[in-house]
Amino acid sequence: MTMSPEITPEERTALDKALLDALNPLASALRSRVTGLPEHRMWDADPVEVTLSVLATWKVLDARVKHLTATAAGTAGAYGASYEQLGAAWGITRQGARKKWPDAVGARPATPPATLELFGGKAELTQSHTSGTWTWQARSADGTQGPTTPTPPHPTKEEAAAYAGAFLREHASQD
């Protein structure tokens, strides 16, 4: 079971610096849009307004971190992690993880296969219910079925479609 990692004071200092370095350009851009002032003049305003704009920018960053955290939990769940494992990684109970990420663990909703018709052939793209990856099967215009050799699953439907399309093009009828 994975436990929530602790960081050293040096790592915390480096992380704080990296986050502040990343935050400053965003804070300047957001403040510029709100005030109409150029970004390089962000710090010339009333200190209360400047610090409130920084706080508002942290809110934007916090929302993105929550989204990315939920995505990571869902990805771990799609690969088979349990709520107990998610909770251990986050430093909370299994019940806390289930409450925080209610859709992270369990069967993925069934995605209907997608059909691709190109170059006189037809391919079917199918998503795995467990991993979320995509595979394809095709019959080309010249009658060849593919893929002709085993291929690894693709992370996106678009990538699977690109491989299927290349196969259909390669085996297009030459009439």
N, C-alpha and C positions, 0 to 999 in steps of 0.2 A: 504494500500500500504506500502511495506517495504522500509525504507530509508537506505542508505548506513551507516553502523555503524561507529562511531568514537571510538577510543580507548584512554584510559588515558595515560599520560606520563609513569606511572609505567608499564602499560601493554605493551607499545611500547618498553621500556627498556627490559622487560622480553622476548618479541618477538625477538628483535635484538639479545639477548644473545642466545636464543634457535636456531635461524637461523645460527648464527656464530658457535655454537657448532656442529650443523649438517653439516655445510659446511666444516669445517676443515678436517675431515677424507676424504671427497671426494676430496678436493683440494690436500691433500697429496697423495692420490692414483693416481689421474690424473697426477700430477707433476712427481711422481715416474715412471709412464709408459712413459712419454715423455722424461725424462732425463736418465732413467735407474738407478737412485740413490734410495737407500732405503727410504721409507716413513718418517722415523724418522729424515732424514737429509734435509727435505724440506726447513727448515728455515735457513740452512747453506749457501745458494746460494746468489748471487747478489740480493739486495733488490728490484731492478726494476723487475728482472725475477720472483721473488717470488710474488710480488704484481700483476704482469701481469697474473701469473698462477691463483691467487685468482680471478681476474677479469674474466678470462676464465671460471672458475668454476661457478661463479655467472651467466654467460651466460647459462651454462647447466641447472642450477637451474631455471632460468627465463623461459627457454623453457618448462621444466616440469610443472611449475606453470601455464603457459599459456594452456598447454594440460589439466591439471586437472581443470582449470577454465572453459574451453570449455566443458569438460565432465559434470561438475556441472550444467552449463547453459542448456546443452542438456537434462540432467536428469530432471531439473525443468520444461523445456518445454514439455517433454514427460508426465509429471504429470499434465500438463495443465496450467503452468505459461505462461503469455503473455509477449511480448517484453516490454510492459510498466512496468511490474513487474520486469523483469530481469534488465532493465535499472535503476529502482529505487534502486534495491539491489546493483547495481554496481556504482551508483551515476552518471549515464549518462541518456540521453534521450532515448525514445523508438526507435527513428531512429538510435541512436548510438549503442544500443543493437542489433538491426537488422543487422547493418553493422559489428559489432564485432563477432556475432554468427549467421550467416545467416541461418543455418540449425537447430537452437535450438528449434524453435516453429513450430508446424504444424504437419500434419499427418506423421507418420513414414512410410517409404517405406514398401510396403507389402512384408513380408517374406513368401515364400511358406512353407506349412506344411512339416515337416520332418516325415519320416516313419521309424519305428523301428520294426524289425521282430526278435523275440526271442522265444525260447521254444515252437515253433509251433503256436504262436499267433502274433498279429500285433497291434501296437500302432501308433497313429498319434499325433505329437507334433505341437501345434499351438501357434504362438506369437501374443499377443494383439497389435493392431495397436496404441492404445492410451498409454498404460503403458509400453509396451515392455516386460511384463512378459509372462511366458509360462504356458500352460495347456496341458493336454493329455487326450485322449480317447482311449480305447483299447478293443479288443475282443480276449480273450485268447484261447488256444487250446481246453479247455474244454467247450468253448462257453460262458463263463462269460464275461459280458461287464463291463467295469470299467472306472473311479473309481466308486466303489460301494457306497461311501459316498462323499459328497461335500468336496473338498480339496482346500486350498488356492492356488493361482497362484504361480509359481516358478520364482525366479529371473533370472535363466539361463536355456537355452535349456538342458544343461547337467544334471541339477538337475531334471528337468521334466522327462528326459530320464531314470534317475536312479529310480525314483518312478514307471514309467511305466514298466521298466524292472523287478522290484521287484514284481509288480502285475502279469506280465506274467509268471514269475517263480513260484509264489505261485499257479497259476491256470493252470499249465502245465498239459497236458494229461498224465494220469498214465498208458498208454498202455504198 
